[in-house]
């Protein structure tokens, strides 16, 4: 466990021991989660890995993304038309 201090601009410095252990480097992204009133969690995220995982799951599920997009657009248009027709 390490103690850190927030500066006037709201920044904190992650101690070098922690950065080395987590292999954090310049440009890495961290997700900030407010778990409870006084608990914050920083989680390292790898956006490229997340996108690769999503692409792999889509391919594995053999999803027709173009078809899904069309269906979503059609449903959105239908809902919009219904809302417009009830107003006038």
C-alpha positions as CSV (number, residue, x, y, z in Angstrom):
1,X,0.0,0.0,0.0
2,X,1.3,3.5,-0.9
3,X,0.2,6.9,0.3
4,X,-0.2,9.6,-2.4
5,X,-1.2,13.2,-2.3
6,X,-3.5,15.2,-4.7
7,X,-2.0,18.4,-5.9
8,X,-3.8,21.7,-6.5
9,X,-4.6,20.6,-10.1
10,X,-6.2,17.4,-8.9
11,X,-3.3,15.2,-10.0
12,X,-1.8,12.3,-8.2
13,X,1.5,10.6,-8.8
14,X,1.5,6.8,-8.9
15,X,4.6,5.7,-7.0
16,X,7.4,4.2,-9.2
17,X,7.3,0.9,-7.4
18,X,3.6,0.5,-8.3
19,X,4.1,1.7,-11.9
20,X,6.9,-0.8,-12.4
21,X,4.9,-3.7,-10.8
22,X,1.9,-2.9,-13.1
23,X,4.1,-2.1,-16.1
24,X,2.5,1.3,-16.4
25,X,4.0,3.6,-18.9
26,X,3.4,7.0,-20.5
27,X,0.1,7.0,-22.4
28,X,-1.5,4.0,-20.6
29,X,-5.1,4.5,-19.7
30,X,-6.6,4.0,-16.3
31,X,-10.3,3.6,-15.5
32,X,-11.4,5.5,-12.3
33,X,-14.2,3.8,-10.4
34,X,-15.9,5.3,-7.4
35,X,-16.9,2.2,-5.4
36,X,-18.3,3.8,-2.3
37,X,-18.2,7.2,-0.7
38,X,-14.5,7.1,0.1
39,X,-13.2,4.4,-2.1
40,X,-11.6,5.0,-5.5
41,X,-10.2,2.2,-7.7
42,X,-7.8,2.7,-10.6
43,X,-7.9,-0.1,-13.2
44,X,-5.4,-0.3,-16.1
45,X,-7.3,-0.9,-19.3
46,X,-5.9,-1.9,-22.7
47,X,-8.3,-0.5,-25.3
48,X,-6.7,-2.4,-28.2
49,X,-7.0,-5.7,-26.3
50,X,-10.7,-4.9,-25.6
51,X,-11.4,-4.2,-29.2
52,X,-9.6,-7.4,-30.3
53,X,-11.6,-9.4,-27.8
54,X,-14.8,-7.9,-29.1
55,X,-13.9,-8.6,-32.7
56,X,-13.0,-12.2,-31.8
57,X,-16.3,-12.7,-30.1
58,X,-18.3,-11.2,-33.0
59,X,-16.4,-13.5,-35.4
60,X,-17.0,-16.5,-33.2
61,X,-20.7,-15.8,-32.9
62,X,-20.8,-15.3,-36.7
63,X,-22.9,-12.1,-36.2
64,X,-24.1,-10.2,-39.3
65,X,-23.2,-6.7,-38.1
66,X,-24.6,-5.1,-41.3
67,X,-27.9,-6.9,-40.8
68,X,-28.0,-5.9,-37.1
69,X,-27.3,-2.3,-38.0
70,X,-30.1,-2.3,-40.6
71,X,-32.5,-3.8,-38.0
72,X,-31.6,-1.2,-35.4
73,X,-32.0,1.6,-37.9
74,X,-35.4,0.3,-39.0
75,X,-36.6,-0.1,-35.4
76,X,-35.3,3.4,-34.6
77,X,-37.1,4.9,-37.6
78,X,-40.3,3.0,-36.7
79,X,-40.2,4.4,-33.1
80,X,-39.5,7.9,-34.3
81,X,-42.4,7.8,-36.8
82,X,-44.7,6.5,-34.0
83,X,-43.6,9.3,-31.7
84,X,-44.1,12.0,-34.4
85,X,-47.5,10.7,-35.4
86,X,-48.8,10.7,-31.8
87,X,-47.7,14.4,-31.4
88,X,-49.6,15.6,-34.5
